[in-house]
């Protein structure tokens, strides 16, 4: 992998991490509930509604746990991407 390819991979990883942080920030606020209710995600014939996520986020304890796991997941993705792109492990 060239230095330029490595820099591009790390930049891509950083951008994904920032998007994850933006999602974290949005989900932390009750103002996101109407937006989540109004939208759904469709992949071909599969549709995902966000009502279950809203129910999870409305409970303060569950929200704290879910957001903590989301933050840990983002850190794991970032660490994995850095290790793979630098050749630390395959």
C-alpha positions as CSV (number, residue, x, y, z in Angstrom):
1,X,0.0,0.0,0.0
2,X,1.4,3.4,-1.0
3,X,1.6,6.3,1.4
4,X,-1.2,8.1,-0.6
5,X,-3.5,5.0,-0.4
6,X,-2.9,4.8,3.3
7,X,-3.7,8.4,3.8
8,X,-6.9,8.0,1.8
9,X,-7.9,5.0,3.8
10,X,-7.3,6.8,7.1
11,X,-9.2,9.9,5.8
12,X,-12.2,7.7,4.9
13,X,-12.1,6.1,8.3
14,X,-11.9,9.5,10.0
15,X,-14.9,10.7,8.0
16,X,-17.0,7.6,9.0
17,X,-16.0,8.1,12.6
18,X,-17.2,11.7,12.5
19,X,-20.5,10.6,10.9
20,X,-20.9,8.1,13.8
21,X,-20.3,10.9,16.3
22,X,-22.9,13.1,14.5
23,X,-25.4,10.2,14.8
24,X,-24.4,9.8,18.5
25,X,-25.0,13.6,19.0
26,X,-28.4,13.4,17.3
27,X,-29.6,10.4,19.1
28,X,-28.7,11.9,22.5
29,X,-31.5,14.5,22.0
30,X,-35.3,14.0,22.3
31,X,-35.6,16.3,19.3
32,X,-34.5,13.4,17.1
33,X,-37.7,11.3,17.9
34,X,-40.0,13.1,15.4
35,X,-37.4,12.8,12.7
36,X,-36.9,9.1,13.4
37,X,-40.7,8.5,13.4
38,X,-41.1,10.3,10.0
39,X,-38.4,8.3,8.2
40,X,-37.7,4.7,7.5
41,X,-34.8,2.9,5.8
42,X,-35.5,0.7,2.8
43,X,-33.1,-1.8,1.2
44,X,-34.9,-3.4,-1.7
45,X,-37.8,-5.3,-0.3
46,X,-36.7,-4.8,3.3
47,X,-37.8,-1.8,5.3
48,X,-36.6,-0.7,8.8
49,X,-38.7,1.5,11.0
50,X,-37.1,3.3,13.9
51,X,-39.9,3.0,16.5
52,X,-38.0,0.4,18.5
53,X,-35.0,2.7,18.6
54,X,-37.2,5.6,19.9
55,X,-38.6,3.3,22.7
56,X,-35.0,2.4,23.7
57,X,-33.9,6.0,23.7
58,X,-36.9,7.3,25.7
59,X,-35.7,5.4,28.8
60,X,-32.8,7.3,30.3
61,X,-30.9,4.3,31.6
62,X,-31.3,2.3,28.3
63,X,-30.3,5.4,26.3
64,X,-27.1,5.8,28.3
65,X,-26.2,2.1,27.8
66,X,-27.1,2.2,24.0
67,X,-25.0,5.4,23.5
68,X,-22.1,4.0,25.4
69,X,-22.1,0.9,23.2
70,X,-22.4,3.1,20.1
71,X,-19.3,5.0,21.2
72,X,-17.4,1.8,22.0
73,X,-18.3,0.4,18.6
74,X,-17.1,3.6,16.8
75,X,-13.7,3.3,18.7
76,X,-13.5,-0.4,17.7
77,X,-14.1,0.4,14.0
78,X,-11.5,3.2,14.1
79,X,-8.9,1.0,15.8
80,X,-9.6,-1.9,13.4
81,X,-9.3,0.3,10.3
82,X,-6.0,1.9,11.5
83,X,-4.6,-1.6,12.3
84,X,-5.6,-3.0,8.9
85,X,-4.5,0.0,6.8
86,X,-1.1,0.2,8.6
87,X,-0.5,-3.6,8.3
88,X,-0.5,-4.1,12.0
89,X,-2.6,-7.2,11.4
90,X,-4.3,-8.6,8.3
